[in-house]
Structure formats: C-alpha cells, structure tokens
Amino acid sequence: MKVLDTNIVSELIRQKPNKHVLQWVNAQDTKDLALTSISVAELLYGATRLPDGKRKTALKSILLNIFAEDFHNRIIPFDDIAAAHYADLVVKREKAGRPINMGDAQIAAICQAYDAILVTRNIKDFGGLDLSLINPWDQE
C-alpha cells in the first residue's frame, strides 16, 4: 500500500499539477493508494480557513468528493496501533535532535503500523524514521 501525503493531494487538485506527479499517480493501481485521516484533516483545514466564497465552497466540495469516491474505504485512521508507533518515533527523533511536528509524526506512525510506503515531497521531514519513501517529483 502507498499512502499519499497531504502535499500529493494538494498538488493533484491544483489547476496545473506537476507532470511528474500526475504521471506517477496515473501509473499506480488506484486500489493500492490510500490517505490518512491526518491528511484528510489537514486538507479540510486548509480549505476551511479560506475566506468565504466560491473558491472555498468549490475546494471543500472537491475534497469531500475525493475522500468519498476516490478513497472510499481507503482512509487509514490514527488508531491505537499507530499511537504506539507514534510514541517511539517521536522519542527517536527527539533523541536525535530532530523533532518532528505532530501531523507528520502521526502520518509516519500510520505508515509504520500498516507497513505502507509514504508518497511525499517532504522526504527530509520523514528522514531517520525507518519508512519507505517515494517522491514523485523526482520520478521520470
């Protein structure tokens, strides 16, 4: 399973998404792609904080449609299994002098708990966490 980080979904809904990201996503078996509940929250937060108007309404509608249709039954929650991984990886990064923000740590913990590959542009943010990572911006 490959988990799309928040920045991948953000890129895909842009008016002109990066061609490498589009090519990479289009080459995948959609049944193998998933989101985390953390990315869902981050994306909805970003849309909700926009000023009221057509853009905000349209973006929220697009996102809700993506979650309901494109990722139906493929949004992985932050559960008790992920929580155990979260504690370990946050402490590991703290001891290394490389703190990690809560959202990234939760996404990483979900990926560890479910043995998933994380697809992200932010490779550095997830370094040293024993995760398999893919950056579609680097794909050719």
N, CA, C and O of each residue as an XYZ file, in Angstrom:
560
protein
N       0.847     -1.179      0.000
C       0.000      0.000      0.000
C       0.892      1.243      0.000
O       1.946      1.278      0.636
N       0.437      2.251     -0.729
C       1.133      3.534     -0.781
C       0.203      4.611     -0.226
O      -0.926      4.777     -0.689
N       0.695      5.329      0.765
C      -0.077      6.394      1.405
C       0.352      7.733      0.818
O       1.532      8.084      0.838
N      -0.613      8.471      0.300
C      -0.332      9.798     -0.250
C      -0.314     10.821      0.874
O      -1.279     10.948      1.628
N       0.788     11.549      0.979
C       0.895     12.627      1.956
C       0.007     13.788      1.510
O      -0.426     13.850      0.359
N      -0.249     14.678      2.413
C      -1.096     15.846      2.161
C      -0.640     16.620      0.934
O      -1.471     17.065      0.142
N       0.674     16.790      0.764
C       1.168     17.597     -0.354
C       0.916     16.947     -1.713
O       0.885     17.648     -2.724
N       0.737     15.651     -1.761
C       0.435     14.984     -3.029
C      -0.992     15.325     -3.456
O      -1.224     15.690     -4.608
N      -1.937     15.209     -2.542
C      -3.332     15.540     -2.864
C      -3.443     17.018     -3.217
O      -4.143     17.380     -4.162
N      -2.758     17.867     -2.466
C      -2.766     19.306     -2.770
C      -2.273     19.563     -4.186
O      -2.831     20.390     -4.907
N      -1.235     18.856     -4.575
C      -0.692     19.020     -5.930
C      -1.693     18.558     -6.981
O      -1.867     19.216     -8.006
N      -2.342     17.442     -6.733
C      -3.269     16.872     -7.709
C      -4.495     17.740     -7.957
O      -5.092     17.661     -9.030
N      -4.884     18.563     -6.994
C      -6.074     19.399     -7.189
C      -5.730     20.803     -7.685
O      -6.615     21.641     -7.856
N      -4.448     21.052     -7.913
C      -4.043     22.337     -8.494
C      -4.549     22.420     -9.934
O      -4.812     21.397    -10.567
N      -4.682     23.647    -10.447
C      -5.116     23.801    -11.836
C      -4.107     23.203    -12.808
O      -4.486     22.626    -13.827
N      -2.817     23.343    -12.490
C      -1.767     22.765    -13.331
C      -0.824     21.933    -12.457
O       0.231     22.416    -12.046
N      -1.201     20.693    -12.176
C      -0.347     19.859    -11.332
C       0.977     19.528    -12.025
O       1.070     19.528    -13.252
N       1.979     19.251    -11.223
C       3.278     18.848    -11.736
C       3.127     17.592    -12.586
O       2.462     16.641    -12.176
N       3.740     17.581    -13.767
C       3.564     16.459    -14.699
C       4.134     15.155    -14.149
O       3.585     14.084    -14.408
N       5.220     15.232    -13.398
C       5.810     14.014    -12.840
C       4.889     13.392    -11.794
O       4.770     12.170    -11.707
N       4.245     14.237    -11.011
C       3.306     13.736    -10.000
C       2.112     13.082    -10.690
O       1.690     11.992    -10.303
N       1.572     13.738    -11.701
C       0.445     13.168    -12.452
C       0.825     11.839    -13.085
O       0.074     10.868    -12.997
N       1.988     11.792    -13.721
C       2.433     10.555    -14.367
C       2.592      9.438    -13.346
O       2.190      8.300    -13.584
N       3.181      9.778    -12.208
C       3.392      8.759    -11.185
C       2.053      8.229    -10.682
O       1.857      7.015    -10.611
N       1.137      9.117    -10.335
C      -0.165      8.690     -9.811
C      -0.928      7.880    -10.855
O      -1.525      6.854    -10.529
N      -0.913      8.330    -12.097
C      -1.635      7.620    -13.157
C      -1.063      6.233    -13.431
O      -1.768      5.367    -13.948
N       0.195      6.014    -13.095
C       0.833      4.712    -13.309
C       0.533      3.716    -12.183
O       0.878      2.539    -12.288
N      -0.103      4.181    -11.116
C      -0.374      3.329     -9.952
C      -1.722      2.628    -10.074
O      -2.636      3.110    -10.742
N      -1.820      1.488     -9.419
C      -3.106      0.823     -9.244
C      -3.839      1.595     -8.147
O      -3.381      1.629     -7.005
N      -4.957      2.206     -8.482
C      -5.649      3.062     -7.512
C      -6.036      2.308     -6.240
O      -6.147      2.912     -5.173
N      -6.241      1.001     -6.345
C      -6.594      0.213     -5.163
C      -5.439      0.125     -4.176
O      -5.630     -0.247     -3.018
N      -4.230      0.469     -4.640
C      -3.037      0.408     -3.794
C      -2.736      1.753     -3.133
O      -1.793      1.860     -2.348
N      -3.533      2.784     -3.446
C      -3.305      4.122     -2.897
C      -4.281      4.392     -1.752
O      -5.447      4.001     -1.802
N      -3.776      5.071     -0.723
C      -4.608      5.393      0.441
C      -4.237      6.771      0.970
O      -3.216      7.348      0.597
N      -5.081      7.273      1.837
C      -4.827      8.516      2.572
C      -4.866      8.197      4.058
O      -5.336      7.135      4.466
N      -4.367      9.129      4.861
C      -4.534      9.009      6.309
C      -5.604     10.002      6.758
O      -5.879     10.993      6.081
N      -6.189      9.716      7.896
C      -7.161     10.656      8.466
C      -6.478     11.983      8.793
O      -7.136     13.022      8.838
N      -5.177     11.954      9.018
C      -4.428     13.180      9.309
C      -4.397     14.074      8.074
O      -4.636     15.277      8.175
N      -4.106     13.495      6.908
C      -4.095     14.288      5.674
C      -5.482     14.827      5.350
O      -5.620     15.960      4.888
N      -6.505     14.019      5.590
C      -7.879     14.493      5.377
C      -8.124     15.729      6.233
O      -8.654     16.728      5.746
N      -7.741     15.667      7.499
C      -7.927     16.812      8.403
C      -7.124     18.020      7.935
O      -7.635     19.140      7.944
N      -5.874     17.808      7.526
C      -5.037     18.923      7.077
C      -5.604     19.581      5.822
O      -5.610     20.807      5.707
N      -6.075     18.772      4.892
C      -6.639     19.317      3.655
C      -7.927     20.093      3.925
O      -8.122     21.181      3.384
N      -8.800     19.541      4.755
C     -10.046     20.243      5.086
C      -9.771     21.511      5.887
O     -10.462     22.515      5.713
N      -8.783     21.475      6.752
C      -8.391     22.673      7.497
C      -7.949     23.764      6.524
O      -8.366     24.916      6.642
N      -7.110     23.397      5.571
C      -6.638     24.378      4.594
C      -7.775     25.000      3.804
O      -7.777     26.206      3.554
N      -8.738     24.186      3.413
C      -9.883     24.702      2.656
C     -10.791     25.550      3.540
O     -11.285     26.589      3.102
N     -11.011     25.124      4.758
C     -11.932     25.807      5.665
C     -11.423     27.179      6.078
O     -12.218     28.077      6.354
N     -10.118     27.350      6.122
C      -9.593     28.649      6.558
C      -9.566     29.687      5.434
O      -9.216     30.843      5.674
N      -9.929     29.293      4.219
C     -10.043     30.272      3.133
C     -11.197     31.231      3.424
O     -12.136     30.881      4.139
N     -11.123     32.440      2.867
C     -12.258     33.363      3.024
C     -13.521     32.755      2.410
O     -13.454     32.033      1.415
N     -14.664     33.055      3.011
C     -15.926     32.558      2.471
C     -16.076     33.007      1.026
O     -15.733     34.134      0.670
N     -16.591     32.109      0.206
C     -16.800     32.438     -1.196
C     -16.795     31.186     -2.060
O     -16.750     30.063     -1.556
N     -16.841     31.401     -3.375
C     -16.932     30.295     -4.333
C     -15.719     29.373     -4.280
O     -15.856     28.153     -4.370
N     -14.539     29.955     -4.134
C     -13.314     29.139     -4.117
C     -13.322     28.170     -2.933
O     -13.006     26.989     -3.081
N     -13.685     28.681     -1.774
C     -13.743     27.851     -0.567
C     -14.782     26.744     -0.731
O     -14.505     25.580     -0.444
N     -15.962     27.106     -1.186
C     -17.039     26.137     -1.369
C     -16.639     25.066     -2.373
O     -16.861     23.877     -2.142
N     -16.049     25.488     -3.490
C     -15.641     24.543     -4.531
C     -14.547     23.602     -4.033
O     -14.604     22.396     -4.274
N     -13.562     24.149     -3.346
C     -12.453     23.325     -2.862
C     -12.935     22.290     -1.848
O     -12.539     21.126     -1.912
N     -13.784     22.708     -0.918
C     -14.305     21.754      0.064
C     -15.119     20.659     -0.624
O     -15.042     19.490     -0.244
N     -15.887     21.036     -1.622
C     -16.680     20.065     -2.365
C     -15.783     19.069     -3.106
O     -16.042     17.866     -3.093
N     -14.740     19.572     -3.746
C     -13.785     18.706     -4.455
C     -13.145     17.723     -3.480
O     -13.069     16.525     -3.751
N     -12.689     18.239     -2.353
C     -12.032     17.374     -1.367
C     -12.985     16.307     -0.833
O     -12.626     15.131     -0.767
N     -14.175     16.703     -0.460
C     -15.136     15.735      0.077
C     -15.473     14.664     -0.954
O     -15.668     13.500     -0.606
N     -15.541     15.059     -2.216
C     -15.790     14.106     -3.290
C     -14.616     13.133     -3.434
O     -14.817     11.928     -3.591
N     -13.397     13.659     -3.378
C     -12.203     12.805     -3.458
C     -12.211     11.785     -2.323
O     -11.969     10.599     -2.547
N     -12.488     12.248     -1.112
C     -12.477     11.346      0.044
C     -13.564     10.277     -0.084
O     -13.317      9.101      0.184
N     -14.756     10.685     -0.489
C     -15.893      9.762     -0.545
C     -15.818      8.792     -1.720
O     -16.202      7.629     -1.595
N     -15.326      9.270     -2.858
C     -15.353      8.431     -4.056
C     -13.998      7.825     -4.395
O     -13.885      6.609     -4.549
N     -12.982      8.651     -4.513
C     -11.674      8.154     -4.936
C     -10.977      7.339     -3.853
O     -10.190      6.446     -4.166
N     -11.255      7.632     -2.586
C     -10.584      6.939     -1.485
C     -11.571      6.262     -0.538
O     -11.283      6.079      0.645
N     -12.731      5.895     -1.065
C     -13.736      5.198     -0.256
C     -13.111      3.935      0.345
O     -12.549      3.111     -0.376
N     -13.213      3.793      1.655
C     -12.642      2.663      2.399
C     -11.118      2.583      2.316
O     -10.536      1.532      2.586
N     -10.469      3.693      1.943
C      -9.008      3.712      1.879
C      -8.448      4.951      2.576
O      -7.447      5.523      2.143
N      -9.107      5.353      3.658
C      -8.595      6.412      4.535
C      -8.263      5.729      5.856
O      -9.141      5.232      6.561
N      -6.974      5.718      6.168
C      -6.490      4.970      7.330
C      -6.517      5.867      8.563
O      -5.945      6.956      8.547
N      -7.175      5.420      9.630
C      -7.264      6.246     10.842
C      -5.993      6.166     11.689
O      -5.199      5.232     11.573
N      -5.833      7.161     12.530
C      -4.792      7.120     13.557
C      -5.389      6.354     14.727
O      -6.189      6.897     15.489
N      -5.001      5.097     14.868
C      -5.604      4.228     15.878
C      -4.591      3.857     16.959
O      -3.501      4.426     17.023
N      -4.960      2.907     17.800
C      -4.078      2.519     18.906
C      -2.773      1.896     18.430
O      -1.741      2.054     19.083
N      -2.801      1.200     17.318
C      -1.573      0.614     16.771
C      -0.633      1.725     16.309
O       0.560      1.709     16.612
N      -1.181      2.685     15.577
C      -0.370      3.824     15.125
C       0.123      4.645     16.311
O       1.237      5.167     16.285
N      -0.695      4.760     17.346
C      -0.305      5.548     18.522
C       0.956      4.986     19.179
O       1.805      5.746     19.644
N       1.077      3.672     19.217
C       2.279      3.056     19.793
C       3.508      3.391     18.951
O       4.573      3.684     19.495
N       3.366      3.350     17.640
C       4.472      3.720     16.747
C       4.807      5.203     16.898
O       5.975      5.592     16.872
N       3.775      6.018     17.056
C       3.958      7.468     17.207
C       4.895      7.776     18.370
O       5.852      8.535     18.219
N       4.619      7.194     19.514
C       5.434      7.465     20.701
C       6.896      7.115     20.444
O       7.794      7.887     20.781
N       7.129      5.950     19.849
C       8.501      5.516     19.582
C       9.226      6.436     18.610
O      10.379      6.801     18.837
N       8.554      6.809     17.534
C       9.260      7.601     16.520
C       9.486      9.044     16.958
O      10.494      9.648     16.590
N       8.571      9.601     17.733
C       8.770     10.967     18.236
C       9.959     11.006     19.191
O      10.790     11.911     19.122
N      10.034     10.026     20.077
C      11.161      9.968     21.013
C      12.469      9.747     20.254
O      13.484     10.364     20.575
N      12.448      8.875     19.259
C      13.649      8.622     18.449
C      14.155      9.908     17.811
O      15.352     10.193     17.839
N      13.244     10.680     17.239
C      13.646     11.933     16.593
C      14.099     12.962     17.620
O      15.044     13.708     17.362
N      13.448     13.018     18.776
C      13.869     13.953     19.829
C      15.287     13.632     20.288
O      16.110     14.533     20.452
N      15.568     12.352     20.494
C      16.903     11.937     20.929
C      17.963     12.256     19.878
O      19.122     12.496     20.215
N      17.566     12.258     18.610
C      18.492     12.575     17.521
C      18.626     14.084     17.321
O      19.385     14.534     16.463
N      17.883     14.871     18.119
C      17.921     16.326     17.968
C      17.200     16.816     16.731
O      17.482     17.904     16.228
N      16.256     16.002     16.232
C      15.485     16.341     15.034
C      13.993     16.193     15.322
O      13.362     15.248     14.848
N      13.423     17.121     16.099
C      11.995     16.992     16.412
C      11.146     16.970     15.139
O      11.546     17.479     14.091
N       9.977     16.372     15.262
C       9.059     16.235     14.132
C       7.705     16.794     14.552
O       7.290     16.622     15.698
N       7.008     17.467     13.623
C       5.703     18.018     14.007
C       4.679     16.893     14.162
O       4.840     15.803     13.613
N       3.643     17.180     14.910
C       2.676     16.156     15.275
C       2.010     15.513     14.059
O       1.890     14.289     14.004
N       1.580     16.307     13.092
C       0.913     15.746     11.918
C       1.810     14.796     11.147
O       1.386     13.701     10.778
N       3.053     15.208     10.901
C       3.991     14.333     10.195
C       4.262     13.067     10.997
O       4.347     11.975     10.435
N       4.396     13.215     12.305
C       4.645     12.050     13.155
C       3.464     11.078     13.115
O       3.661      9.863     13.094
N       2.251     11.602     13.105
C       1.074     10.732     13.040
C       0.997     10.014     11.696
O       0.683      8.825     11.644
N       1.281     10.728     10.615
C       1.283     10.106      9.285
C       2.352      9.018      9.226
O       2.092      7.916      8.743
N       3.551      9.324      9.713
C       4.634      8.338      9.724
C       4.251      7.119     10.560
O       4.529      5.985     10.169
N       3.620      7.347     11.700
C       3.215      6.246     12.577
C       2.185      5.348     11.904
O       2.246      4.126     12.037
N       1.252      5.938     11.191
C       0.258      5.150     10.452
C       0.961      4.295      9.404
O       0.648      3.115      9.249
N       1.906      4.886      8.690
C       2.641      4.130      7.666
C       3.432      2.985      8.289
O       3.453      1.880      7.746
N       4.076      3.237      9.414
C       4.809      2.163     10.092
C       3.860      1.067     10.564
O       4.139     -0.119     10.390
N       2.751      1.461     11.155
C       1.800      0.496     11.708
C       1.214     -0.414     10.637
O       0.928     -1.582     10.899
N       1.036      0.114      9.440
C       0.388     -0.646      8.376
C       1.345     -1.005      7.247
O       0.918     -1.371      6.153
N       2.650     -0.897      7.522
C       3.693     -1.278      6.575
C       3.443     -0.660      5.194
O       3.507     -1.339      4.169
N       3.160      0.627      5.199
C       2.850      1.349      3.962
C       4.032      2.213      3.534
O       4.838      2.648      4.357
N       4.111      2.447      2.251
C       5.096      3.360      1.672
C       4.477      4.751      1.691
O       3.317      4.920      1.316
N       5.235      5.737      2.121
C       4.737      7.114      2.143
C       5.182      7.837      0.883
O       6.369      7.877      0.561
N       4.220      8.406      0.177
C       4.484      9.176     -1.034
C       4.390     10.643     -0.654
O       3.319     11.129     -0.290
N       5.521     11.357     -0.738
C       5.591     12.735     -0.262
C       6.673     13.506     -0.993
O       7.613     12.924     -1.535
N       6.532     14.791     -1.002
C       7.600     15.654     -1.498
C       8.593     15.960     -0.373
O       9.747     16.304     -0.630
N       8.142     15.831      0.851
C       8.921     16.243      2.021
C       9.754     15.095      2.586
O       9.573     14.692      3.735
N      10.648     14.585      1.787
C      11.478     13.451      2.193
C      12.265     13.764      3.467
O      12.354     12.921      4.360
N      12.831     14.963      3.558
C      13.642     15.333      4.729
C      12.828     15.283      6.021
O      13.353     14.913      7.071
N      11.551     15.655      5.947
C      10.710     15.679      7.149
C      10.541     14.295      7.768
O      10.265     14.171      8.961
N      10.709     13.256      6.950
C      10.473     11.894      7.418
C      11.761     11.076      7.515
O      11.715      9.857      7.681
N      12.901     11.744      7.413
C      14.188     11.063      7.471
C      14.451     10.419      8.822
O      14.025     10.922      9.862
N      15.160      9.300      8.788
C      15.552      8.623     10.012
C      14.426      7.920     10.739
O      14.531      7.663     11.938
N      13.351      7.605     10.036
C      12.187      7.003     10.699
C      11.896      5.576     10.252
O      10.833      5.041     10.566
N      12.806      4.957      9.536
C      12.592      3.591      9.074
C      11.292      3.477      8.276
O      10.458      2.607      8.523
N      11.153      4.394      7.305
C       9.993      4.406      6.411
C      10.467      4.255      4.977
O      11.538      4.740      4.614
N       9.671      3.588      4.171
C       9.907      3.595      2.728
C       9.240      4.848      2.184
O       8.071      5.110      2.465
N       9.993      5.626      1.400
C       9.508      6.912      0.899
C       9.635      6.981     -0.615
O      10.576      6.445     -1.200
N       8.676      7.648     -1.238
C       8.717      7.937     -2.674
C       8.422      9.412     -2.855
O       7.481      9.946     -2.268
N       9.239     10.072     -3.678
C       8.992     11.465     -4.054
C       8.673     11.498     -5.545
O       9.585     11.397     -6.367
N       7.388     11.638     -5.915
C       7.038     11.625     -7.334
C       7.603     12.802     -8.125
O       7.679     12.737     -9.352
N       7.997     13.863     -7.452
C       8.617     14.986     -8.155
C       9.968     14.568     -8.731
O      10.443     15.153     -9.704
N      10.579     13.559     -8.129
C      11.880     13.072     -8.586
C      11.766     11.955     -9.611
O      12.783     11.504    -10.138
N      10.565     11.500     -9.904
C      10.358     10.382    -10.834
C      10.422     10.869    -12.275
O      10.034     11.994    -12.588
N      10.908     10.012    -13.123
C      10.942     10.349    -14.562
C      10.254      9.272    -15.351
O      10.172      9.361    -16.576
